[in-house]
């Protein structure tokens, strides 16, 4: 019996670019870029996910050396507002200055080492709760209790150690390195690609952190490819391009673009346009049908028209400038080491992954939803933490997204369990569909190797 002829692999980006060809509005040039990268590694050592020793190398090579998104500017809007960012046992406190600038300091009292600030607040000084040492908002020493007993403390040398801070599009980044490269090197192509989407003019409408029982890399990698939708989120297959996504690799940034409600070769039966819309709005999980799609109209076009009309309430006629792909598709940019942000107008989610406290086998996934607004900027939504034994669905502010995150969490925590008991030594990566994971590990290896060379 003759074996079946193998189906030729599609050209990188072919399916996604086909959807762009159908657009009736101008397409931004950067959406037309096709930058495939199938370079190695083909495999990743399992020890990267389960080894405490490797975790310690990451602390030195990654967390102490890279720019990391800490908060949004709107979370520290007034002088004296503080925000705490913790990473692997290192605590940083960001402080809005009276000049409007933002400074960041190691969140440690220089007297006996107590954590200086325990929670985000508006303060007039940074005062240690243990003995009352206090510093001005700019980090200079302000108050020494019983100074007669500390004649050896030189006031001008007792300022809080500063941490490098920089901003872009409303995001505040910190870097623990003494001499970091410019933030622009990390942002890569983001400023050019996101210029038309006005992220600085968005407000936080949801801010949720979930503690999970898996390494932070397992957590992140679950969102660097789309083909898991086929098995993990089958209710989305009628609308989501699980096998038709385009993946592009730049310097420090990787991009994945998944078309919504386009052709779905993952399904044997072609869904109706109504089924495509229902799938898009997560209605199969919520138990209700979506609005009726007009006869003869593509669900993709209908949904984009509705979304464009809704967007006009906050940004006016500028909504007409955006093509259907910008309104509908998943256009996700991964920034090394731990940040993923979604492009386009309207409500978009931002993801971040970190080790939980200083654990190599647990992590925190942060989900922040940003939305455009009309008039005065609303206050940022309150932060919610979801425990390791709780469902994402306790965070009702995430809407249908919480249902999807629950499905992902089940797999990601099971990956950790599987790897810890595995008899093989490596995980295997697909050439194209997992190219962003390959890119991530190349950057990770470079950072860890750089530190290893310095210690030799």
GUVO-214966 format. One record per residue: x, y, z of N, C-alpha, C in turn. Coordinates in steps of 0.001 Angstrom, whole numbers, plus 524288, in hexadecimal, padded with zeros to 5 digits. Last residue first. Layout:
# GUVO-214966
XYZXYZXYZ/...
This chain:
# GUVO-214966
8845B8813588B118887187D4F88A0388DD887F6188B84/87D11888D488BD087E9E8863C890B3882DD8823088FF3/87B1088C14881D987D4588FE38858287F4D88D4F88A83/876598836187D6D87B8A884F687B8A87E29888BD87F55/86CBA883688828D8706587F088836D875DC8808E881BA/8681788C3487E3F8697D88C3F883C586D70887F7884F9/866A78888E8740F869B488D498750286B7888DA787AA8/85FF6880148753F8656787F1D873B7868CD883DB874C5/856A28852887782858E9881C387B7085EB0880BF87A3D/8551E88AA586E028558988D78872F48581688A1A8772A/854A5882818669485892886AD866158595F8897C86B45/84C0287CD1869E08513287A6B86A058557E87E86869B9/8441988441867CD845018826D86D2184A7B8801E86DA1/844A4884E385CED845C788980860178470A887FA865B7/841BC87A8E85A9F846BD87C99858C78485C8815A85C0B/837CC87A2785EFF83C03877228616F84162878C085F69/8323C880D1858318327B881F285DC68371387F1A86049/8331087B2584ECE835688805184F408362A881CB85500/82CFC872628515E8327F871C984FEC83569876F0850B3/8237B87756852B7825D4874B48573782B9F873DB85632/821B587A8F848AB8225C87E9184CAB824A287C44851AC/820708711B8435482525874368425B825EA8788284661/818E9869B18431381B3386AED8482C8203686E1984791/81688868EE838A78125E86A7083C358144C86B97841BC/82070865BC8341E81E0086AD28332081A2586C6783759/8247585C6B83955827C68601D83688825508658283608/82175858828468282033858BD840F18235C85D1683E63/829FD852DF85000827218575984DFD82625856E484820/82A7984A5185AE382B5F84B1E8554D827D384F7285343/831B38496E866CA82CB784A2A8641882DF584BA285E77/83A5E83FC486C4D839548448486957833AD844B78677A/83BDE8364D8714D83ED983ACE8731C83D5C83FF18708D/832D582CB48769E835FF82EF887270838458342987452/82CC082A7687EE9831758274787E5D834E782932879EA/82631833958879982783831948826682C7E82E4D88279/82243838A58901882287832F48904E824328307588B39/8227C8430E88D7E8253D8417C89249825BA83B8F892B6/81C0D8433C884B7821B4843E688412824B784227888E4/811F0841DB889298141F83E1C8856E81A0283E7F88509/810D484AB888F62810AA84580891C8813368418188E34/8113F8526088786815168525788BBD8155C84CF788E4A/8085784FA4881BB80D8084F5787F49811B984F2188380/8006C85215888998015984C8F887728069284BC2884AF/800A385CC0888298022F85A4D88D0F8033B8547688C4F/7FD2185DC087DD68023F85FBA87F518042585D5288469/7F2DC8597687D6B7F7318572F87A787FC79858C487CA6/7ED688602F884377ED4285A83884FC7F1D8857E988242/7EEE7869F587FA27F160868C8884A57F186862ED885B1/7E883869A0876AE7EE33869C7876327F0D68680B87B3C/7DE9E869C387B507E02486558878037E6088651A8776D/7DF1B87374880587DE8586EAB883657E025869E088041/7DF7787A4C877F37E418879C787B3D7E3CA874EF87EA8/7D52F8796E874477D97C87795871077DE5A876AF87459/7CFCC87E0B87C617CE94878A687AFA7D30487646877C9/7D3A78882C87C1C7D4CA884E6880A77D3C387F2A87F7F/7CF5C88C718732D7D4EB88B24873227D6528878F877B0/7C53288F5B8753C7C61C88A45872D57CBCA888AF872B5/7C8F489783880027C4F88959B87C697C63F8903287A54/7CF4689C0E8872E7D1C589A35882647CDD68982487E6B/7C94D89DFF88FCD7CA928A27A88C8B7CD488A0E588776/7C8DF8950F8958C7C4A4895E9891CF7C5CF89A7A88E33/7D09B88D4C89A3C7D19D8928F898357CDAB893C1893F4/7CDDB8835A89B7E7CC74886CA89FD37CD6188C7C89E48/7D1F187E4D892E37CCA7880668926B7CAD7883848972A/7DB47879AE8950A7DB7687EE4892B37D61488173892D1/7D96D873068A1417D8A38736A89BA27D95787909899DB/7E31286FC38AB247DE608726C8A9477DE318727D8A355/7EC4486C488AEC27E7F0868888AED07E2CD86AEE8AD03/7F2D2874E88AE437F4118704A8AB1E7EFBE86C408AAF1/7EAA6880C78ADDD7EE1E87CEB8B03E7EF018782B8ACE1/7EB2F88CC38A7FE7E867887C58A7EC7EC2F8839C8A9CD/7EA66899D98AB677EDBC8953C8AB357EA648905B8ABA0/7E7A68A5EB8A55D7E5878A1318A7CA7E98B89CC98A734/7E7DB8B3C88A6237EA8A8AEE38A50E7E7FD8AA628A801/7DE3B8BC628A0E17E0FF8BA178A54E7E35C8B4DE8A3CB/7E0638C44B895847DD848C0308984A7E0C98BE0B89CC2/7E3848D1CA896207E5048CC7A894BA7E1F18C88E897FC/7D9CC8DB7A893AA7DD968D9078971F7DEB68D37B89558/7D8D88E122886A27D6A58DE9788B4F7DAFB8DC5788EB6/7DBC38ED73881717DDA48E8238823B7DB338E5B588720/7D1428F48C87BA87D52E8F40787FC87D6AF8EE5B88092/7CE378F0E986E6F7CE168F496872C67D2648F39C876AC/7CD718E38186BE37CC018E8B886A1A7CBCA8EC5486ED8/7D6D18D946869CA7D2D38DBF086CDE7D1DE8E15786A95/7DB168CC07866EA7DAE28D1AF865DE7D6828D43186908/7E0788C2CF870097DC258C48286CBF7DC928CA5B86BA5/7E7478B76C873CB7E76F8BD09872CD7E3238BE8286EFC/7E8D58ADE587D467E5BE8AF92878D07E5E28B58187870/7F29C8A5688813F7F0A18AABD881AA7EDAD8AC0B87CB3/7F6C089AC8888077F38789C528838E7F1588A1BE884A7/801978938188C037FEAF8985E88C997FBB98998388791/804F28882F892288036188A5488D207FFF688F1388E27/80F458834C8995880ACF886D689968809CD88897893D1/813718763689CE7813CE87B3089A1C80EE887E6789B01/81BEE86BE08A123816FC86EB08A152817B48740189EC2/825C0867E68A1388219E8645F89F8281C2F866D689FF4/82C9F86EB48A57882D9A86D2B8A00B8292B869DE89DD6/829A5879A98AD64828CF8741D8AC32829FC872FD8A67C/8295B882E68B2C382E688812F8B09982E2F87B5D8AF5C/81D888874E8AE9B8216E888458B2B1826CE886BC8B078/81C3C8811B8A2E881952882778A7A681D2D882B28AC27/8221F886B3897AB82233882BA89BC781EFD8849E8A072/818DF88C7588E9581D5188CDA8922381D7088814895AA/8131E89244883708142A88D8A886748191388E46889AC/80892899A887E1380DDA8998F8804D80E688949A8838D/800A889F56874048021F89AED87753807B789BAA87957/7F5E58A6FF870D37FB888A6E9871867FCC28A27F87555/7EB438A881867D07ED9B8A66B86C857F38D8A6A686C3E/7E2FC8B312863B57E7198AF488629C7E9758AD72867BF/7D88D8B9B185E0B7DA6E8B710862C07DE7A8B2F786131/7DCD68C22F853597D8FB8BFA4856BA7DB758BD2785B7B/7E6C08BEA3849B77E3A38C25684CC37DFDA8BF6285055/7F2A68B6E384A8D7ED878B827848787EAD08BC3C84BC8/7FA138AC92850EE7F96F8B14784DE07F3EB8B1FB84BE5/7FD588A83E85D5D7FA1B8A75C858C77F91F8AC8685603/8092A8A3D08634B8050B8A7B2862B58026D8A71E85D6B/8107589DAD86CAA80DA489CC6867CA809418A0C386779/81C6789BB28732B8181889F488721B815A789DED86CDC/82652897F78766882185895C8878B381C99898E58778E/8303089BF8872B282F9089668873AD829FA89489874A2/82C3C89D6B8655082F8789AA88690F8308589E1886DD9/81F7B89E438612D824248A1588624E8275789E7786673/816C789AE68576C81994898EE85BF581EB589BE485C8F/80AE889F29852DB810888A033852BD812F989E56857D3/8001889B4B84B52802C589B2485063808A489BB784FBB/7F47E89C90846F07F99E89E5F845297FCDC89F2384A0F/7E97C896ED843737ED378969B847C47F291897F284597/7E06889F7B83C937E42889B3783D0E7E74C89B698421B/7D9648A82C83C197D78F8A2EE83D437DBD389F1683EE7/7DDD98B1E0839DD7D9748B1A083D7A7D86C8AC1C83F6D/7E5888AFA2832AF7E7018B24E837797E2BC8B1E083B92/7DF578AB2382ACA7E3338A7F782D867E4DA8AA79832A1/7D9578B369826F07D6CF8AF2A829CC7DAB78AC0082D02/7E0458BF9C829577DE4D8BB64826057DC058B70F8296A/7DD768CC6A82DD77DF7F8C73082EE87DCFD8C31C82B5F/7D8C98D5C582C2E7DDF78D515829E67DFE38CF7182A5C/7CFBC8D689831BA7CF488D52B82C2D7D48C8D42A829A6/7D2988DA4A83B587D1818D4B083AE47D1348D2FA83535/7D2AF8E4C683AAD7D7B38E226839E47D6F48DC4883946/7C92F8E8C483D977C9C58E6F9838307CF048E46C83716/7CA098E4B384B2A7C7B48E7A1846E37C8DB8E54E84188/7CD338DF31853AA7D1518E1C8850A37CF318E4A384BD9/7C40B8DBD5858EA7C8878DD9D85BF57CC978E088858C1/7BC938D970851987BAD18DBEE8566A7BF628DE238598C/7C1948D3E0849F57C0C98D977849087BEEE8DC4E84DEF/7C0F58C9A284CC07C5C78CC6684DF07C52C8D24B84D44/7B79C8C673848967B8098C6EA84E487BCCE8CA2184FD0/7BA548C64183DF17B63D8C9D083FBD7B6938CAA4845A5/7C1B88BE4983DFA7C3448C38B83C557BF528C79183E48/7BBB78B5B8840D77BFE38B77E844397C1A38BD08842F8/7B52D8B4DF838297B2F08B5DE83D517B7198B7F884114/7BCB78B2BD830897B95A8B75A8300E7B6FE8B8CF83548/7C0C58A945834357C42F8ADDA833DC7C0FA8B2DC8337A/7B8108A2D7833377BA298A3DE8386D7BDAF8A8AC83864/7B7048A2E9828387B2C88A4BA82B927B4DF8A63B830FA/7C04E89E61824E67BF168A3BA8235D7BAE28A616826E5/7BF4089467829967C3D9897A382A9D7C2AD89D5E8295D/7B6548905F825187B64A8918D82AAC7BACD8952D82C10/7B25189560818F37B6308926C81BE87B5FA8941C821A3/7A5118951D814C87A98D89815816AC7AD458947E8199F/79C2488FA58124679FB38910780E117A4878940080FC9/79489894BF81C8079506890EF8184B798A589304813FF/79AF089930828107979189A3782381798AA8965F81F1C/79B748916D8334A79E968939182F0E79B028948082A5A/795C98940283FB079559891A583A7B798B98947383679/79E458934684B1479A62895FB847DB79A42893AB8425D/7A0B48863B8508F7A20088B9F84F8579DBA88E3484C4C/79A7F87DE985A2679C1887F33854D779D66884F885465/79FBB8788B8661679BEE87BC68634279E0587CFD85DD3/7A7698740586C7A7A2488719F86C1379E2C874CE86957/7B1C28763D86D807AE1F87939870C37A88D8772E87066/7B65586FDC866257B78E86EF386BA37B39F871AB86F2E/7B2068740685D457B13786E7585E457B29A86D0F863E8/7B52187E6385CFB7AFD087D3A85EBA7AEF88777185FCE/7BE3A8834785A5F7BE8887F7385E9E7B91487DAB8605F/7BDEB88918851767BC2588BA7856437BBEE887F985AF6/7C0FE881B6849E47C43C8863B84B257C2CC8889685069/7B87387AFE849497BD708791884B447C0F287D9384CF9/7B10388171844BE7B01287F36849EB7B52C87D6E84C73/7B5CB8832883B057B5088877E83EAF7B42E8857E84438/7B59E87912836AB7BA9387BDB8374B7BA068802E83B5A/7AB0E87718836587AE54873E7839CD7B3A58767E83AA8/7A84087E3E82EA77A63487EDF833F77A97587BC3837DA/7AD2B87A1A826017AEF587F26827F37ACF38802582D73/7AFB886C60828657ACA0870AD826447AEC1875CC82869/7BB9F8650E8261E7B79B86755829877B48286B87826A7/7BE3E859EF81EF87BE8F85F9581ED27BA40861E48223C/7C42484EFB824D67BF6485169822D47BFD38575682318/7CE1484D90828C27CC7284A85824347C7A584CF0821AA/7D6B0857B382CA17D1998552C82D127D03A8524082816/7DFDC85C8782A407E009858BD82E8C7DAE9855BA82F13/7DE3C8642C822DD7DF9785EF5820FB7DFE185AE38254D/7D6D586DE98225E7D84D86AA3826D27D98386516824FB/7D75087B3281E547D731875A881CF27D93D8726B82180/7D339883AB828DD7D4DF882CA8237C7D44687D1082220/7D1658867F833217CCE78859F82FAD7CE728858C829E8/7DD8488CAB834A57D8A788AEE837097D44E88AC4832F6/7EAF588968833517E62C88B97831147E15B88965833C8/7F56988C9F83B537F1908888983A4B7EC9988AFB8380F/8025B88F0683BF97FD738916283A297F9BD88D0883884/80CF889162844538096088D81842418044A8901A840C3/81A338956D84554814BD896CE84462811B2892288423F/824A1898FA84DFB8222F8953A84A7581C7289691849E2/82FC88A0C38507F82A158A048850588288389C0B84C7A/839EA8A2E384F40838508A14385485832748A03F854D3/839368A2328437283DDE8A195846B983C6A89F9B84C29/82F2D89A4583E1E8326E89EEB83D818374E89E2B840EE/827488913D837D182B62891F183BB282E9E896BB83A46/81A1B88D328368381E6D89073834B4822478915283923/810288851D83201813EA8861983629818AA888E8833F8/802A2883F082FBF807B18859582DB080B3C886EA83244/7F95B8794F830337FBE287DF2832558010A87F1582F84/7F38C870BA82E117F44987481829D27F6D48798B82BB9/7F05F869EF835847F49F868308321F7F5D886C1E82DD3/7E8DE8700683AD47EC9486CDF83DC27F14586B4283A7F/7E26687A0F8399E7E614877AD835F47EA4B8748F838AB/7D57E878D783E707DAF287A2A83F7F7DE9B8773A83BD4/7CB4A8757783C757CCA987AF183B7E7D27B87C0883BB4/7CA0486B3183E7B7C6F286D5783A267C87D872EC838E0/7D0008696D8477A7D217867F58425C7CF0D86A3E83DCB/7CCDD86B02851847CE7886F9884E837CFDC86E60848DB/7CB1C861B9856447C67C864FF855607C7CA869D18521E/7D4E685D88858257D21185BE58536A7CD4885F3A85242/7DEC28604785D8B7DA36863BA85D327D6D9862428586E/7E5D5857E685CCB7E4C085A4F861DC7DFC285D8B861DB/7E6E9854AB8526E7E586850D6856717E3B88535285B89/7E81785E2784CC27E5848599884A587E3B0855AF84E79/7EE51864AA8527C7E8AF865C18525C7E5AF861018505A/7F871862638507F7F60B85FA8854EE7F02B8609A8552C/7FBB186913848C17F97086418847127F738860E584B91/800488726484BC37FA8E8723B84B767F86086CCE84A4D/80A4E87703854948088B8741484FF1802978739B85033/80C1587BF285DAB80F7D87D4B8595080E5687A178546F/8070A878CB8664C804AB87D20863758081887F0885EF7/80CB38715F86B3F8076486FF2869C3804B98741686681/8158D8766B86E5D815B8873AD8695681053871EA8678D/8130C87A258787A8137B87DB487409812FE87AE086EDA/812EF870AD87E4580E728743387E4280E90877B887971/81CEB86D2687CD681887869E687B14813B686D4B87A79/821EE87565881F4822B9874A187C5481E7E87128879FC/81F3B8747488C6C81D6B8790E8898381E0087873883A7/81A96867CC8904281EDD86B6188F3681D0186FD388BBC/80EB58668F897938120C8652389328816448694189294/804F5868CD89D3A808D7864DA89EAE80BC4862FE899D7/8020F8768489E96801918717589BF28060B86DD689D5D/7FA5F881398A1A37FEBE87E058A3637FE04878858A132/7F69388B9F899FD7F5488863E89B7C7FA428835989CF6/7F1C28986E89A737F65B8950B89AC37F4AC88FAA89CA2/7EBA58A2A3893697EB1D89DAB8962E7F03889AA0895FB/7E4C18ACBB8907F7EA2C8ABE5892237EA368A719895AB/7DD508B485887D77DDD38AF9B88AC17E3998AEBC88BD5/7DE488BE14883887D9048BC93885247D8EC8B749887E6/7E6968C85A8823C7E6628C2FE884347E0DE8C1CF88618/7E5D28CFB78765B7E5148CF4E87C007E4BD8C99387D90/7EDB58D60086C917EA508D1BD86E5F7EA0E8D1D08744F/7F4FA8DC188674D7EFC48DE368684D7EBE98D9D9869A9/7FD958D66B865137FE078DA198696A7F8C08DC6486AE4/7FAEE8D0FF85C2F7FA9D8CE43861347FB118D1F0865D9/7F8878D38F851447F7CC8D72B855AF7F7488D46C85AFC/7F9BC8CF298477E7F5E58CCD484B0B7F5708CFA785048/8019D8D2D08414B7FC438D3FE83F997F81F8D2048436B/80AB08CEE984620809C28D48D845F68041A8D5D7844AB/80D9C8C4A68460D8094B8C61F84988807E78CBE384951/816048C3EF83F1C811448C0EF83E1380C978C2D884141/81D8A8CAA0843C381BB38CB7683E628167A8C8C883D79/81EF58C65F84DED81D418CBC984D3481B318CCE5847BD/8222A8BB7C84B6C81D268BCD684DCD81B8C8C28884CF7/82B928B7F0847C0828008BA44843E8822E08BC2484652/832318B9968534F832DC8B7ED84DEA82F0D8BACA84A4E/832548B97585E1582D4C8BA5C85B7982D8F8B918855B1/83CFB8B84B86032839518B41F86196834318B4A985EA7/840E48C1BB85CA88430E8BCE185A8683F738B84585B9C/83BB48C905862CA83A638C8AF85D3883C7E8C3B085AC1/840BB8C8D086C4B83BC08C61686BCA83A478C55786612/84EAB8C72286AB1849E48CA5586A83845008C701869FC/8550E8BE5B873D6854668C07D86E9A84F5E8C3AF86E7D/859028C1A988115855DD8BEE187D258562B8C16E877C9/8603E8C0DA88A60861308C3BD8858C85E298C12488114/85C338BB008927585EA58BFFF893AC85F6C8C35C88ED2/84F868B52289161854FD8B56288FD88573B8BACA89119/845068B55689302848608B4F78979C84E288B54B89652/83B908BD1588D8083FFB8B9B488C40843C18B9E5890D0/82DFF8BF4088A558327B8BFA088DD3836AD8BBD288C09/824118C6CA883EB827AA8C2648840882C008C370887F5/8170F8C9EE881FF81BBF8CB43884F681F158C66088579/80EFD8CDFD8776D8114A8C9BF87A78816388CBBA87D28/80C518D64D871258096F8D5A88760880B6D8D14287970/8139E8D57C8690280E088D4AC867F380AD38D3C386CDC/81E008D3578717781C578D34486BFF816718D23586BD3/828708D69787A53822ED8D5FA878E7822408D5C0872FF/8316A8D20A88448830428D4BF87F6182A958D39387DF0/83B298D0B988E0D835A48D0C688C97835058D3C78877C/8444E8CA4D896418433D8CD0E8915C83D768CC7B88FDF/8442A8CCA88A3B68436F8C8CC89F8E8420F8CBD889A9F/84C548D13A8AE33848908D1F68A9F38489C8CD628A627/84CEE8CF9F8BBB984F238CE158B6AD84AFA8CE6D8B260/84A968DACC8C3A2848B58D5BC8C1BE84B298D4778BC75/855B28E07F8CA1F8511B8E0DA8C6B984F838DB648C4E9/85E4B8E22B8D05E85A428DE958D23C855348DF358CF1B/865928E97B8CE99866BA8E44C8CC7A8627E8E0518CDE8/862318F23A8D3BE8629B8F2968CE12863CE8ED598CB7D/862DA8EECC8DE5085DCE8EFDB8DBDA85E248EFC98D5E1/869A98E4F88E37286A7B8E9C08E073865AC8EAB48DD15/869F48DF648EF61866A98DFBC8EAB6867848E5098E825/86F618E00F8F8828722B8DDE18F40986EED8DDE98EF13/868C78E3179004B86C508E70A8FE3A86F3C8E5388F95F/85F4A8DF449050E861078DD8C8FFE1864AF8E19F8FD7A/85BC48E38D90DE485DA68DE2490E4885F8F8DC079090E/8581F8ED2990B4585CC48ED0E90E9D85F288E79690EF1/84EC08EB509061C8537C8EBF4902F48587C8EBE290633/844598E6409085F848E18E67F90BE584E038E706908EB/840D18E3B58FB3583F6B8E3B6900BF8446B8E37B90419/842708EB968F0C4845378E7648F3808439A8E79C8F93E/83C718EF9B8E51483C198EF3E8EAC683F358EA938ECC2/8401E8F01E8DA7183D2B8F45E8DCD283D7D8F43E8E2C5/8483A8ED4B8CF9A846F18EC488D50D844528F10C8D776/842908ECFF8C2CF846598EF268C68A8447D8EE348CC23/83A7E8E9B18BC6783E2C8E5D58BE59842398E7DC8C21B/832BC8F06C8B9CF836FF8EFE48B60983B478EC398B7DE/82C628F07B8C26682A6F8EDDA8BDBD82EB08ED168B9B0/835178EE088CD58831D78F15A8CA128301B8EE548C53C/8345D8E4248D739836F38E67A8D2BA833128E9F08CFC8/8361B8E0258E47E832D78E21B8E03D8362D8E4B28DC0C/835218D70A8EEDF8387E8D9BB8EB20835178DB6E8E68B/82E9C8D14D8F56482D2A8D6998F40E831188D99F8F0D4/82F9B8C6DF8F7AA831F58CA988FB51830F98D04A8F9E1/827508C20B8F10482A0F8BF638F54582C2E8C34F8F94F/823198C7208E86E81F988C6128ECDC822618C3C98F19E/829DA8D16B8E25082A158CBEE8E3D5826998CAFF8E899/8247D8DA0D8D916825DB8D9298DE9F825A98D3548DFDF/8254B8E2B88D01B825E58DD0A8D044827F98DB9F8D5A3/81B4A8ECA58CFE0820A48EAE78D0B0820B28E4F78D090/811388EDC18CD90814538F28E8CD6E81A168F1638CE30/809C48E5128C53D80CBB8E6518C9EB80F838EB8F8C943/800858DC558C15B8024F8E1B18C077804D28E38F8C589/803ED8CED08BE43801438D2E58C144802FF8D83D8BF48/8058F8C11C8BE45805448C5E68BB3A802128C9F18BE3C/80CD08BB578C8FE8085F8BB908C563808778C0CD8C288/815CF8BBD38CEBE8131A8B6CF8CE7480EAC8B6C08CA7E/8226A8C1208CE2081CD38C1ED8CCFF81A3F8BCA68CC39/82BC68BC2F8D1F882A718C1928D33D8249B8C2A98D293/82F868B10B8D87882CD28B2EC8D3CE82A9E8B8558D524/83ACE8B31D8E0808353F8B1E88DFE7833518B3D08DA9D/845538B54A8E23F843E18B2198DDC183E2F8B0AB8DD51/848978BC058E9B1848C28B67B8EB098468C8B2FE8E6C1/84AFC8C5598E2BD84C698C48E8E83884CF78BEC08E963/847158C6748D8FE84CBF8C6088D96984EA28C5558DF0B/83C298BF3E8D49B83E338C3168D852844118C2368D90A/838C48BD318C79683B568BB028CC3683D548BF758CFA0/836518BD048BC6C832718BD898C0938346A8BB0A8C5A0/83DE38C4B48B46483D968BFAE8B70B83A228C06A8BBDC/835F48CDB88ACF2839F68CC818B0C8839888C6D08B276/8330F8D6D68A2ED832758D19A8A518837118D0738A8A0/82B878E21489EE8830548DF9E8A0B582F148DA308A2CE/825E38EA208959D825598E5408988A82AC48E34F899F9/8218B8F7B789596824E68F365893F7823CF8EE8F8974D/81C0A8FF5289A86819408FC24896B281C6F8F79A894B6/820A79044C8A2A5821939068989D7781E70903C989937/81EA98FDBE8AAB781BA9902958AA8181C5D905558A543/81E838F0798A59D821018F5018A80781D7D8F9D18A7A3/819D78E41A8A86B818F58E8CB8A54B81B2D8ED7D8A846/821698D8E88A9C081F338DD6C8AC7281E8A8E1EF8A89D/822808CB388AB6E822608CFA28A7D581F7E8D4178AA76/82A438C2238B17C825E68C5AD8B245826808CA438AE8B/82D568B4C78B05582E4C8BA148AE69829778BD5E8AF95/833298A97C8B58282EAF8ACFE8B582830658B2738B3DF/8364389C918B2D5838238A1F68B296833638A57F8B222/831F6892D58B20D833F5894618B71B83633899DF8B745/82EDC8930F8A7388329B88F408A952835218910A8AE6B/829F989F508A75E82BD989B568A3BC83007898098A677/820188A8ED8A8F98236B8A4DD8AB39825068A0F18A717/81CE98B5D28AA0381DCA8B1B28A627821B58ADE08A879/814178BEE28AF08818108BAF68B0428183C8B6D68ABF2/812848CC518AE7C810E98C74F8AC3D815638C3818AD13/80D788D8798B3A9811698D4588B34F80F178CF778B0DB/80C118E61B8B319809C98E0FA8B1F080E2D8DCFA8B14B/811158EF938B3F1810DC8EC4B8B89980E568E7048B7AF/809348F5FD8AAC780E048F61C8ADD980D588F2F28B2DB/800E28ED3F8A34B801E48F1E78A666807098F17B8A95E/7FFFF8E39489DBE7FF0C8E89389B16800C98ED6B89E0A/802C58D86889C668056F8DC0289FFC804D78E18F89DD2/7FCDD8D3FA894E47FCA28D19089A0C7FFAB8D4A689E23/7FF2A8D8E788BC47FA468DA6B88E4D7F9A68D7E9893AB/8080F8D3C088849808958D8F588A9F803A98DA8688D96/8081C8C64E88C278067D8CA608888D807018CFA888B4E/813708BE5088F6780E298C04B8904380CBA8C3F388BD0/81C148B86288B6481ABC8B854890F5815228BA0B891EC/822708B147881F481DDE8B48A882F081C488B3F6888A5/830298B13E8820A82B4C8AE7F88333826EC8B2668842E/83C618AF9B87C508380B8B33C87D32833078B01587DDE/846068A768882CD8427A8A8CE87E8C83E808ACF288033/84C2A8A39D88AF584EC38A60C8867984B0B8A83288254/847FD89DA28929E84B458A1F78945B84D8C8A51488FD1/842C18961F88CA683FA7899A388FF2842D989E3F89207/84B838916C886AC846B5893998847184455897BA88809/8545288E0F88C34854D088F69886B0850228922088455/8513088C5B896AE855D588F7A89581855DF8916788FDC/8481B8865E895638480C88AFF898B784C8B88E9489740/84BB687E1C88F4B84813881EC88D09847DE886ED89046/85197878B88969A8544687B1289223850CF87F2B88F7D/849978752A89CFE84D5C878DA89F268506B87B8789AC4/844C886E2189608841DB872B0897F084597876D889A13/84C4B8666D8958B84B6C869B0890EB8486586E9F8926B/84B308627589FAA85028864AD89E0A84F758682F89945/8415685E3E89F8B84245862C58A2DA847608657D8A140/83B1D859798945B83FF5859CB897578404E85ED589A88/832E0858F088DA183251856398929F8370B856D189630/834BC85DE98843A82FA485E9D886B082F5C85C7688C3A/83E8585B1F8810583D43860AB8811983832861C48840A/83E80850578805784084852B88852A83F578588D88579/83B9584DE3876648377A84DFB87A5C839658509687F5F/840D28551486BDF841BA851928705283D7B852318747B/83A518557985FF883B9285882864A583C68854B286928/83CBA854D98520383B268528B8570383CCD8562785B7B/83FD985B3584A4383BA2857808491B8397A8550884E10/842AB868FA84C8B843838636584D6E83EC78600784BF3/8447686B0E83E878442086812843548432B86B7E84818/83C43871CD8351E841478705D8377B8406886DAD83CB1/8340B8755282F8E833B686FE683168838EC86E16833A5/82D098800082D938321387E8782FCA831898791183202/826E788998825458272F8846C827B782CB6883408299F/821CC8941A823948271C89327825808276488DD68283D/81AF189C8681C6881B3F896E881D4C820E5895A681EB5/812AE8A79281D19817E28A56081DC28178489F8881EDF/808E68AB7681D4D80A6A8A8B38188880FDB8A653818ED/808648B11F826128055A8AC4482604806978A9078212D/80E368B9D48236A810AD8B5FC826DA80D898B0F38273E/807828BFF581D3880BD38BD2481AC280E078B8E281E43/7F9D68BED281F517FEEF8C0CE82113803558BD7581ED6/7F1328BF4C814C17F3BA8BBDF818867F8DD8BE5B81A41/7E5438C615811F57EAF98C5BF811A47ED398C26281612/7D9FE8BDA1810087DC768C241812397E2618C1B5811C9/7D6308B45480D247D48D8B8B9809E27D67E8BDEB80C0A/7DCDD8A7E980CA77DB6D8ACBC80F557D9D38B10280B7A/7E0C689F16808517DB2089FEB807D27D95F8A52180A23/7EB1789E8080B097E9E089FA4805897E4198A0EF804CA/7EAB389B008152D7EBC78A08B8144A7EA718A22480EAF/7E9408906B813287E50C89363815A27E5D78993F814D5/7F30088E2A80F087EE5E88D8180BB67E9B98907D80DFE/7F97288F3B817827F9C18933B813707F51C892DC80FAA/7F6DC885EF81CA47F59A88AFC81EF77F5A788F4E81AE0/7FA5587E32815BD7F4D287E77817387F371883DD8195A/8054A880998151B801E48809E8107C7FC2688138811EE/80CAF8801B81CFB80963884BC81CAD8056F884B98184C/814BE877AE815EB8140D87AB781AC0810C587F93819D9/80D7186F0980DBA8117D8730A80E28810968762F81320/809E686274812D5808908679E810B780D1E86B5C81142/80FA78566C80EC880EDD85A4F812E780D8985F8C81074/808E684CF78076380CF7850F1807B180BB7854DC80BF9/805C48408C80C02803D0845B480A8C80823849BC80B45/80AD0834C7806BB80ADA838AF80ADB808DA83DE8808CA/802ED82ACB801C7806A482EEC800B58064C8330F804F7/8019981EAA808557FF52823878069180389827A1805D2/807C88134480317806CC816F3807578048F81BF480521/80234808827FCA58052980D507FC67803D7810CB80108/8034B7FB5E8000080000800008000080375804DD80000/
